[in-house]
Amino acid sequence: MGLVKLKVHADSRREKLERKGPDAFEAHVKAPAERGLANASALRLLAGALGLEAKQLRIIKGAHSPAKIIQTP
C-alpha cells in the first residue's frame, strides 16, 4: 500500500490533475467543497491517473481539508 499527497481546489473552472512529485498531486475540480462532492471528484481524477478505480482509494487524513493523504493499494 502506498500513500499519496493530494491537494484539492474545489469550485474550479475546469477539472485537471497535476503531478507535483513522485507521490504528490494537485487536483482542480468543479464540484463544491460540500457533502463530499469535491472529495469524490478528486478521487475519480486521481484514480484515472493511477489506473485504478476510485473505490480502491481511501482518504486517511484530511477529509475536511484541502490537503489530503490518500491510501492506494
PDB file of N, CA, C and O in Angstrom:
ATOM      1  N   MET A   1       0.836  -1.190   0.000  1.00  0.00           N
ATOM      2  CA  MET A   1       0.000   0.000   0.000  1.00  0.00           C
ATOM      3  C   MET A   1       0.873   1.241   0.000  1.00  0.00           C
ATOM      4  O   MET A   1       1.874   1.320   0.712  1.00  0.00           O
ATOM      5  N   GLY A   2       0.475   2.201  -0.807  1.00  0.00           N
ATOM      6  CA  GLY A   2       1.228   3.437  -0.873  1.00  0.00           C
ATOM      7  C   GLY A   2       0.399   4.617  -0.404  1.00  0.00           C
ATOM      8  O   GLY A   2      -0.829   4.551  -0.337  1.00  0.00           O
ATOM      9  N   LEU A   3       1.081   5.673  -0.088  1.00  0.00           N
ATOM     10  CA  LEU A   3       0.408   6.895   0.327  1.00  0.00           C
ATOM     11  C   LEU A   3       0.690   7.980  -0.699  1.00  0.00           C
ATOM     12  O   LEU A   3       1.810   8.107  -1.193  1.00  0.00           O
ATOM     13  N   VAL A   4      -0.335   8.761  -1.014  1.00  0.00           N
ATOM     14  CA  VAL A   4      -0.228   9.840  -1.990  1.00  0.00           C
ATOM     15  C   VAL A   4      -0.743  11.112  -1.350  1.00  0.00           C
ATOM     16  O   VAL A   4      -1.785  11.108  -0.696  1.00  0.00           O
ATOM     17  N   LYS A   5      -0.011  12.203  -1.537  1.00  0.00           N
ATOM     18  CA  LYS A   5      -0.470  13.506  -1.065  1.00  0.00           C
ATOM     19  C   LYS A   5      -1.303  14.138  -2.170  1.00  0.00           C
ATOM     20  O   LYS A   5      -0.917  14.128  -3.339  1.00  0.00           O
ATOM     21  N   LEU A   6      -2.444  14.685  -1.787  1.00  0.00           N
ATOM     22  CA  LEU A   6      -3.344  15.295  -2.766  1.00  0.00           C
ATOM     23  C   LEU A   6      -3.858  16.613  -2.216  1.00  0.00           C
ATOM     24  O   LEU A   6      -4.410  16.659  -1.118  1.00  0.00           O
ATOM     25  N   LYS A   7      -3.678  17.678  -2.972  1.00  0.00           N
ATOM     26  CA  LYS A   7      -4.242  18.976  -2.609  1.00  0.00           C
ATOM     27  C   LYS A   7      -5.394  19.253  -3.565  1.00  0.00           C
ATOM     28  O   LYS A   7      -5.235  19.175  -4.783  1.00  0.00           O
ATOM     29  N   VAL A   8      -6.550  19.574  -3.007  1.00  0.00           N
ATOM     30  CA  VAL A   8      -7.767  19.742  -3.810  1.00  0.00           C
ATOM     31  C   VAL A   8      -8.196  21.204  -3.811  1.00  0.00           C
ATOM     32  O   VAL A   8      -8.287  21.844  -2.764  1.00  0.00           O
ATOM     33  N   HIS A   9      -8.455  21.715  -5.011  1.00  0.00           N
ATOM     34  CA  HIS A   9      -9.009  23.063  -5.182  1.00  0.00           C
ATOM     35  C   HIS A   9     -10.432  22.885  -5.697  1.00  0.00           C
ATOM     36  O   HIS A   9     -10.636  22.520  -6.855  1.00  0.00           O
ATOM     37  N   ALA A  10     -11.412  23.142  -4.843  1.00  0.00           N
ATOM     38  CA  ALA A  10     -12.812  22.994  -5.230  1.00  0.00           C
ATOM     39  C   ALA A  10     -13.304  24.239  -5.961  1.00  0.00           C
ATOM     40  O   ALA A  10     -12.661  25.288  -5.915  1.00  0.00           O
ATOM     41  N   ASP A  11     -14.440  24.119  -6.632  1.00  0.00           N
ATOM     42  CA  ASP A  11     -15.080  25.231  -7.362  1.00  0.00           C
ATOM     43  C   ASP A  11     -14.182  25.825  -8.444  1.00  0.00           C
ATOM     44  O   ASP A  11     -14.222  27.032  -8.683  1.00  0.00           O
ATOM     45  N   SER A  12     -13.379  25.001  -9.096  1.00  0.00           N
ATOM     46  CA  SER A  12     -12.508  25.479 -10.175  1.00  0.00           C
ATOM     47  C   SER A  12     -13.300  25.594 -11.478  1.00  0.00           C
ATOM     48  O   SER A  12     -14.383  25.024 -11.608  1.00  0.00           O
ATOM     49  N   ARG A  13     -12.762  26.317 -12.415  1.00  0.00           N
ATOM     50  CA  ARG A  13     -13.436  26.482 -13.709  1.00  0.00           C
ATOM     51  C   ARG A  13     -13.389  25.208 -14.538  1.00  0.00           C
ATOM     52  O   ARG A  13     -14.325  24.907 -15.279  1.00  0.00           O
ATOM     53  N   ARG A  14     -12.283  24.450 -14.410  1.00  0.00           N
ATOM     54  CA  ARG A  14     -12.181  23.199 -15.166  1.00  0.00           C
ATOM     55  C   ARG A  14     -11.514  22.149 -14.298  1.00  0.00           C
ATOM     56  O   ARG A  14     -10.869  22.469 -13.300  1.00  0.00           O
ATOM     57  N   GLU A  15     -11.676  20.896 -14.687  1.00  0.00           N
ATOM     58  CA  GLU A  15     -11.113  19.795 -13.921  1.00  0.00           C
ATOM     59  C   GLU A  15      -9.773  19.390 -14.507  1.00  0.00           C
ATOM     60  O   GLU A  15      -9.659  19.131 -15.705  1.00  0.00           O
ATOM     61  N   LYS A  16      -8.761  19.336 -13.654  1.00  0.00           N
ATOM     62  CA  LYS A  16      -7.458  18.876 -14.102  1.00  0.00           C
ATOM     63  C   LYS A  16      -6.678  18.339 -12.909  1.00  0.00           C
ATOM     64  O   LYS A  16      -6.944  18.689 -11.760  1.00  0.00           O
ATOM     65  N   LEU A  17      -5.721  17.490 -13.209  1.00  0.00           N
ATOM     66  CA  LEU A  17      -4.871  16.898 -12.183  1.00  0.00           C
ATOM     67  C   LEU A  17      -3.423  17.149 -12.586  1.00  0.00           C
ATOM     68  O   LEU A  17      -3.020  16.837 -13.706  1.00  0.00           O
ATOM     69  N   GLU A  18      -2.649  17.710 -11.672  1.00  0.00           N
ATOM     70  CA  GLU A  18      -1.239  17.989 -11.925  1.00  0.00           C
ATOM     71  C   GLU A  18      -0.388  17.125 -11.011  1.00  0.00           C
ATOM     72  O   GLU A  18      -0.689  16.971  -9.828  1.00  0.00           O
ATOM     73  N   ARG A  19       0.665  16.568 -11.561  1.00  0.00           N
ATOM     74  CA  ARG A  19       1.607  15.800 -10.735  1.00  0.00           C
ATOM     75  C   ARG A  19       2.664  16.774 -10.222  1.00  0.00           C
ATOM     76  O   ARG A  19       3.313  17.458 -11.013  1.00  0.00           O
ATOM     77  N   LYS A  20       2.838  16.839  -8.916  1.00  0.00           N
ATOM     78  CA  LYS A  20       3.795  17.752  -8.295  1.00  0.00           C
ATOM     79  C   LYS A  20       5.058  17.040  -7.844  1.00  0.00           C
ATOM     80  O   LYS A  20       6.061  17.682  -7.535  1.00  0.00           O
ATOM     81  N   GLY A  21       5.012  15.721  -7.806  1.00  0.00           N
ATOM     82  CA  GLY A  21       6.159  14.937  -7.379  1.00  0.00           C
ATOM     83  C   GLY A  21       5.852  13.470  -7.567  1.00  0.00           C
ATOM     84  O   GLY A  21       4.792  13.131  -8.095  1.00  0.00           O
ATOM     85  N   PRO A  22       6.755  12.578  -7.147  1.00  0.00           N
ATOM     86  CA  PRO A  22       6.507  11.138  -7.347  1.00  0.00           C
ATOM     87  C   PRO A  22       5.266  10.632  -6.616  1.00  0.00           C
ATOM     88  O   PRO A  22       4.623   9.686  -7.071  1.00  0.00           O
ATOM     89  N   ASP A  23       4.924  11.253  -5.487  1.00  0.00           N
ATOM     90  CA  ASP A  23       3.748  10.821  -4.733  1.00  0.00           C
ATOM     91  C   ASP A  23       2.895  12.012  -4.303  1.00  0.00           C
ATOM     92  O   ASP A  23       2.247  11.968  -3.258  1.00  0.00           O
ATOM     93  N   ALA A  24       2.894  13.080  -5.110  1.00  0.00           N
ATOM     94  CA  ALA A  24       2.132  14.283  -4.783  1.00  0.00           C
ATOM     95  C   ALA A  24       1.384  14.789  -6.012  1.00  0.00           C
ATOM     96  O   ALA A  24       1.944  14.880  -7.104  1.00  0.00           O
ATOM     97  N   PHE A  25       0.115  15.114  -5.812  1.00  0.00           N
ATOM     98  CA  PHE A  25      -0.742  15.598  -6.892  1.00  0.00           C
ATOM     99  C   PHE A  25      -1.516  16.815  -6.419  1.00  0.00           C
ATOM    100  O   PHE A  25      -1.693  17.037  -5.222  1.00  0.00           O
ATOM    101  N   GLU A  26      -1.974  17.602  -7.394  1.00  0.00           N
ATOM    102  CA  GLU A  26      -2.838  18.737  -7.122  1.00  0.00           C
ATOM    103  C   GLU A  26      -4.038  18.626  -8.055  1.00  0.00           C
ATOM    104  O   GLU A  26      -3.878  18.560  -9.274  1.00  0.00           O
ATOM    105  N   ALA A  27      -5.240  18.604  -7.482  1.00  0.00           N
ATOM    106  CA  ALA A  27      -6.457  18.424  -8.271  1.00  0.00           C
ATOM    107  C   ALA A  27      -7.300  19.696  -8.245  1.00  0.00           C
ATOM    108  O   ALA A  27      -7.515  20.292  -7.190  1.00  0.00           O
ATOM    109  N   HIS A  28      -7.772  20.098  -9.418  1.00  0.00           N
ATOM    110  CA  HIS A  28      -8.714  21.210  -9.553  1.00  0.00           C
ATOM    111  C   HIS A  28     -10.028  20.591 -10.013  1.00  0.00           C
ATOM    112  O   HIS A  28     -10.096  19.981 -11.080  1.00  0.00           O
ATOM    113  N   VAL A  29     -11.065  20.751  -9.204  1.00  0.00           N
ATOM    114  CA  VAL A  29     -12.358  20.135  -9.528  1.00  0.00           C
ATOM    115  C   VAL A  29     -13.463  21.188  -9.552  1.00  0.00           C
ATOM    116  O   VAL A  29     -13.402  22.189  -8.838  1.00  0.00           O
ATOM    117  N   LYS A  30     -14.465  20.947 -10.380  1.00  0.00           N
ATOM    118  CA  LYS A  30     -15.595  21.866 -10.496  1.00  0.00           C
ATOM    119  C   LYS A  30     -16.546  21.750  -9.310  1.00  0.00           C
ATOM    120  O   LYS A  30     -17.242  22.709  -8.979  1.00  0.00           O
ATOM    121  N   ALA A  31     -16.580  20.600  -8.677  1.00  0.00           N
ATOM    122  CA  ALA A  31     -17.529  20.337  -7.587  1.00  0.00           C
ATOM    123  C   ALA A  31     -17.264  21.241  -6.385  1.00  0.00           C
ATOM    124  O   ALA A  31     -16.116  21.583  -6.100  1.00  0.00           O
ATOM    125  N   PRO A  32     -18.328  21.626  -5.681  1.00  0.00           N
ATOM    126  CA  PRO A  32     -18.154  22.442  -4.475  1.00  0.00           C
ATOM    127  C   PRO A  32     -17.632  21.604  -3.311  1.00  0.00           C
ATOM    128  O   PRO A  32     -17.773  20.381  -3.297  1.00  0.00           O
ATOM    129  N   ALA A  33     -17.032  22.275  -2.343  1.00  0.00           N
ATOM    130  CA  ALA A  33     -16.474  21.592  -1.172  1.00  0.00           C
ATOM    131  C   ALA A  33     -17.555  21.404  -0.115  1.00  0.00           C
ATOM    132  O   ALA A  33     -17.452  21.931   0.993  1.00  0.00           O
ATOM    133  N   GLU A  34     -18.574  20.660  -0.461  1.00  0.00           N
ATOM    134  CA  GLU A  34     -19.652  20.364   0.490  1.00  0.00           C
ATOM    135  C   GLU A  34     -20.198  18.971   0.218  1.00  0.00           C
ATOM    136  O   GLU A  34     -20.227  18.511  -0.923  1.00  0.00           O
ATOM    137  N   ARG A  35     -20.628  18.310   1.283  1.00  0.00           N
ATOM    138  CA  ARG A  35     -21.214  16.962   1.221  1.00  0.00           C
ATOM    139  C   ARG A  35     -20.281  15.948   0.546  1.00  0.00           C
ATOM    140  O   ARG A  35     -20.757  14.945   0.014  1.00  0.00           O
ATOM    141  N   GLY A  36     -18.983  16.185   0.556  1.00  0.00           N
ATOM    142  CA  GLY A  36     -18.032  15.244  -0.014  1.00  0.00           C
ATOM    143  C   GLY A  36     -17.968  15.238  -1.532  1.00  0.00           C
ATOM    144  O   GLY A  36     -17.353  14.347  -2.118  1.00  0.00           O
ATOM    145  N   LEU A  37     -18.586  16.210  -2.175  1.00  0.00           N
ATOM    146  CA  LEU A  37     -18.623  16.241  -3.641  1.00  0.00           C
ATOM    147  C   LEU A  37     -17.239  16.477  -4.240  1.00  0.00           C
ATOM    148  O   LEU A  37     -16.856  15.811  -5.202  1.00  0.00           O
ATOM    149  N   ALA A  38     -16.489  17.421  -3.675  1.00  0.00           N
ATOM    150  CA  ALA A  38     -15.153  17.702  -4.194  1.00  0.00           C
ATOM    151  C   ALA A  38     -14.220  16.518  -3.949  1.00  0.00           C
ATOM    152  O   ALA A  38     -13.389  16.194  -4.797  1.00  0.00           O
ATOM    153  N   ASN A  39     -14.355  15.876  -2.795  1.00  0.00           N
ATOM    154  CA  ASN A  39     -13.520  14.703  -2.496  1.00  0.00           C
ATOM    155  C   ASN A  39     -13.770  13.593  -3.507  1.00  0.00           C
ATOM    156  O   ASN A  39     -12.822  13.006  -4.028  1.00  0.00           O
ATOM    157  N   ALA A  40     -15.026  13.300  -3.787  1.00  0.00           N
ATOM    158  CA  ALA A  40     -15.371  12.227  -4.727  1.00  0.00           C
ATOM    159  C   ALA A  40     -14.839  12.539  -6.121  1.00  0.00           C
ATOM    160  O   ALA A  40     -14.315  11.657  -6.801  1.00  0.00           O
ATOM    161  N   SER A  41     -14.971  13.779  -6.542  1.00  0.00           N
ATOM    162  CA  SER A  41     -14.497  14.178  -7.859  1.00  0.00           C
ATOM    163  C   SER A  41     -12.969  14.092  -7.936  1.00  0.00           C
ATOM    164  O   SER A  41     -12.421  13.638  -8.940  1.00  0.00           O
ATOM    165  N   ALA A  42     -12.288  14.524  -6.882  1.00  0.00           N
ATOM    166  CA  ALA A  42     -10.826  14.465  -6.850  1.00  0.00           C
ATOM    167  C   ALA A  42     -10.332  13.019  -6.856  1.00  0.00           C
ATOM    168  O   ALA A  42      -9.334  12.705  -7.505  1.00  0.00           O
ATOM    169  N   LEU A  43     -11.028  12.138  -6.135  1.00  0.00           N
ATOM    170  CA  LEU A  43     -10.633  10.731  -6.112  1.00  0.00           C
ATOM    171  C   LEU A  43     -10.814  10.088  -7.478  1.00  0.00           C
ATOM    172  O   LEU A  43     -10.007   9.249  -7.880  1.00  0.00           O
ATOM    173  N   ARG A  44     -11.873  10.476  -8.202  1.00  0.00           N
ATOM    174  CA  ARG A  44     -12.075   9.954  -9.561  1.00  0.00           C
ATOM    175  C   ARG A  44     -10.935  10.380 -10.479  1.00  0.00           C
ATOM    176  O   ARG A  44     -10.424   9.567 -11.250  1.00  0.00           O
ATOM    177  N   LEU A  45     -10.532  11.648 -10.402  1.00  0.00           N
ATOM    178  CA  LEU A  45      -9.419  12.139 -11.219  1.00  0.00           C
ATOM    179  C   LEU A  45      -8.123  11.400 -10.885  1.00  0.00           C
ATOM    180  O   LEU A  45      -7.396  10.971 -11.781  1.00  0.00           O
ATOM    181  N   LEU A  46      -7.845  11.256  -9.601  1.00  0.00           N
ATOM    182  CA  LEU A  46      -6.616  10.593  -9.167  1.00  0.00           C
ATOM    183  C   LEU A  46      -6.611   9.123  -9.572  1.00  0.00           C
ATOM    184  O   LEU A  46      -5.592   8.602 -10.026  1.00  0.00           O
ATOM    185  N   ALA A  47      -7.734   8.468  -9.409  1.00  0.00           N
ATOM    186  CA  ALA A  47      -7.826   7.058  -9.774  1.00  0.00           C
ATOM    187  C   ALA A  47      -7.565   6.865 -11.268  1.00  0.00           C
ATOM    188  O   ALA A  47      -6.874   5.925 -11.660  1.00  0.00           O
ATOM    189  N   GLY A  48      -8.109   7.741 -12.092  1.00  0.00           N
ATOM    190  CA  GLY A  48      -7.872   7.661 -13.529  1.00  0.00           C
ATOM    191  C   GLY A  48      -6.401   7.816 -13.873  1.00  0.00           C
ATOM    192  O   GLY A  48      -5.889   7.120 -14.750  1.00  0.00           O
ATOM    193  N   ALA A  49      -5.717   8.728 -13.186  1.00  0.00           N
ATOM    194  CA  ALA A  49      -4.297   8.955 -13.455  1.00  0.00           C
ATOM    195  C   ALA A  49      -3.440   7.782 -12.996  1.00  0.00           C
ATOM    196  O   ALA A  49      -2.401   7.502 -13.593  1.00  0.00           O
ATOM    197  N   LEU A  50      -3.868   7.095 -11.944  1.00  0.00           N
ATOM    198  CA  LEU A  50      -3.104   5.966 -11.413  1.00  0.00           C
ATOM    199  C   LEU A  50      -3.510   4.633 -12.028  1.00  0.00           C
ATOM    200  O   LEU A  50      -2.894   3.607 -11.739  1.00  0.00           O
ATOM    201  N   GLY A  51      -4.539   4.635 -12.869  1.00  0.00           N
ATOM    202  CA  GLY A  51      -5.006   3.398 -13.487  1.00  0.00           C
ATOM    203  C   GLY A  51      -5.748   2.501 -12.516  1.00  0.00           C
ATOM    204  O   GLY A  51      -5.692   1.275 -12.620  1.00  0.00           O
ATOM    205  N   LEU A  52      -6.446   3.118 -11.567  1.00  0.00           N
ATOM    206  CA  LEU A  52      -7.214   2.373 -10.559  1.00  0.00           C
ATOM    207  C   LEU A  52      -8.670   2.786 -10.623  1.00  0.00           C
ATOM    208  O   LEU A  52      -9.044   3.669 -11.395  1.00  0.00           O
ATOM    209  N   GLU A  53      -9.490   2.140  -9.804  1.00  0.00           N
ATOM    210  CA  GLU A  53     -10.881   2.557  -9.638  1.00  0.00           C
ATOM    211  C   GLU A  53     -10.954   3.438  -8.399  1.00  0.00           C
ATOM    212  O   GLU A  53     -10.190   3.252  -7.451  1.00  0.00           O
ATOM    213  N   ALA A  54     -11.878   4.401  -8.408  1.00  0.00           N
ATOM    214  CA  ALA A  54     -11.994   5.335  -7.288  1.00  0.00           C
ATOM    215  C   ALA A  54     -12.283   4.622  -5.972  1.00  0.00           C
ATOM    216  O   ALA A  54     -11.850   5.078  -4.914  1.00  0.00           O
ATOM    217  N   LYS A  55     -13.006   3.514  -6.029  1.00  0.00           N
ATOM    218  CA  LYS A  55     -13.352   2.810  -4.788  1.00  0.00           C
ATOM    219  C   LYS A  55     -12.142   2.107  -4.161  1.00  0.00           C
ATOM    220  O   LYS A  55     -12.224   1.650  -3.021  1.00  0.00           O
ATOM    221  N   GLN A  56     -11.027   2.015  -4.884  1.00  0.00           N
ATOM    222  CA  GLN A  56      -9.813   1.425  -4.343  1.00  0.00           C
ATOM    223  C   GLN A  56      -9.010   2.433  -3.518  1.00  0.00           C
ATOM    224  O   GLN A  56      -8.115   2.045  -2.767  1.00  0.00           O
ATOM    225  N   LEU A  57      -9.324   3.713  -3.654  1.00  0.00           N
ATOM    226  CA  LEU A  57      -8.618   4.767  -2.935  1.00  0.00           C
ATOM    227  C   LEU A  57      -9.384   5.127  -1.667  1.00  0.00           C
ATOM    228  O   LEU A  57     -10.612   5.058  -1.620  1.00  0.00           O
ATOM    229  N   ARG A  58      -8.625   5.515  -0.636  1.00  0.00           N
ATOM    230  CA  ARG A  58      -9.259   5.864   0.628  1.00  0.00           C
ATOM    231  C   ARG A  58      -8.560   7.082   1.215  1.00  0.00           C
ATOM    232  O   ARG A  58      -7.331   7.134   1.277  1.00  0.00           O
ATOM    233  N   ILE A  59      -9.353   8.063   1.648  1.00  0.00           N
ATOM    234  CA  ILE A  59      -8.801   9.242   2.314  1.00  0.00           C
ATOM    235  C   ILE A  59      -8.524   8.848   3.761  1.00  0.00           C
ATOM    236  O   ILE A  59      -9.443   8.521   4.512  1.00  0.00           O
ATOM    237  N   ILE A  60      -7.245   8.881   4.146  1.00  0.00           N
ATOM    238  CA  ILE A  60      -6.935   8.510   5.520  1.00  0.00           C
ATOM    239  C   ILE A  60      -6.661   9.725   6.396  1.00  0.00           C
ATOM    240  O   ILE A  60      -6.643   9.613   7.622  1.00  0.00           O
ATOM    241  N   LYS A  61      -6.444  10.893   5.776  1.00  0.00           N
ATOM    242  CA  LYS A  61      -6.254  12.113   6.547  1.00  0.00           C
ATOM    243  C   LYS A  61      -6.671  13.304   5.698  1.00  0.00           C
ATOM    244  O   LYS A  61      -6.338  13.370   4.515  1.00  0.00           O
ATOM    245  N   GLY A  62      -7.392  14.240   6.289  1.00  0.00           N
ATOM    246  CA  GLY A  62      -7.736  15.474   5.599  1.00  0.00           C
ATOM    247  C   GLY A  62      -9.047  15.453   4.849  1.00  0.00           C
ATOM    248  O   GLY A  62      -9.183  16.147   3.841  1.00  0.00           O
ATOM    249  N   ALA A  63     -10.021  14.676   5.307  1.00  0.00           N
ATOM    250  CA  ALA A  63     -11.313  14.604   4.614  1.00  0.00           C
ATOM    251  C   ALA A  63     -12.013  15.960   4.571  1.00  0.00           C
ATOM    252  O   ALA A  63     -12.779  16.233   3.646  1.00  0.00           O
ATOM    253  N   HIS A  64     -11.755  16.816   5.570  1.00  0.00           N
ATOM    254  CA  HIS A  64     -12.391  18.136   5.620  1.00  0.00           C
ATOM    255  C   HIS A  64     -11.386  19.253   5.376  1.00  0.00           C
ATOM    256  O   HIS A  64     -11.607  20.395   5.779  1.00  0.00           O
ATOM    257  N   SER A  65     -10.292  18.921   4.722  1.00  0.00           N
ATOM    258  CA  SER A  65      -9.222  19.880   4.474  1.00  0.00           C
ATOM    259  C   SER A  65      -8.805  19.789   3.003  1.00  0.00           C
ATOM    260  O   SER A  65      -8.988  18.744   2.379  1.00  0.00           O
ATOM    261  N   PRO A  66      -8.251  20.864   2.442  1.00  0.00           N
ATOM    262  CA  PRO A  66      -7.777  20.798   1.060  1.00  0.00           C
ATOM    263  C   PRO A  66      -6.579  19.854   0.886  1.00  0.00           C
ATOM    264  O   PRO A  66      -6.407  19.262  -0.180  1.00  0.00           O
ATOM    265  N   ALA A  67      -5.758  19.716   1.924  1.00  0.00           N
ATOM    266  CA  ALA A  67      -4.591  18.832   1.865  1.00  0.00           C
ATOM    267  C   ALA A  67      -4.975  17.463   2.398  1.00  0.00           C
ATOM    268  O   ALA A  67      -5.410  17.338   3.543  1.00  0.00           O
ATOM    269  N   LYS A  68      -4.819  16.444   1.579  1.00  0.00           N
ATOM    270  CA  LYS A  68      -5.263  15.088   1.936  1.00  0.00           C
ATOM    271  C   LYS A  68      -4.138  14.081   1.778  1.00  0.00           C
ATOM    272  O   LYS A  68      -3.198  14.280   1.009  1.00  0.00           O
ATOM    273  N   ILE A  69      -4.260  13.004   2.523  1.00  0.00           N
ATOM    274  CA  ILE A  69      -3.375  11.845   2.356  1.00  0.00           C
ATOM    275  C   ILE A  69      -4.282  10.708   1.882  1.00  0.00           C
ATOM    276  O   ILE A  69      -5.270  10.378   2.538  1.00  0.00           O
ATOM    277  N   ILE A  70      -3.937  10.114   0.737  1.00  0.00           N
ATOM    278  CA  ILE A  70      -4.740   9.061   0.126  1.00  0.00           C
ATOM    279  C   ILE A  70      -3.979   7.745   0.193  1.00  0.00           C
ATOM    280  O   ILE A  70      -2.787   7.693  -0.109  1.00  0.00           O
ATOM    281  N   GLN A  71      -4.670   6.687   0.588  1.00  0.00           N
ATOM    282  CA  GLN A  71      -4.083   5.353   0.620  1.00  0.00           C
ATOM    283  C   GLN A  71      -4.437   4.633  -0.665  1.00  0.00           C
ATOM    284  O   GLN A  71      -5.600   4.590  -1.065  1.00  0.00           O
ATOM    285  N   THR A  72      -3.426   4.067  -1.311  1.00  0.00           N
ATOM    286  CA  THR A  72      -3.630   3.331  -2.561  1.00  0.00           C
ATOM    287  C   THR A  72      -3.246   1.859  -2.346  1.00  0.00           C
ATOM    288  O   THR A  72      -2.449   1.552  -1.459  1.00  0.00           O
ATOM    289  N   PRO A  73      -3.806   0.957  -3.146  1.00  0.00           N
ATOM    290  CA  PRO A  73      -3.470  -0.472  -2.978  1.00  0.00           C
ATOM    291  C   PRO A  73      -2.055  -0.787  -3.426  1.00  0.00           C
ATOM    292  O   PRO A  73      -1.625  -1.938  -3.349  1.00  0.00           O
TER     293      PRO A  73
END
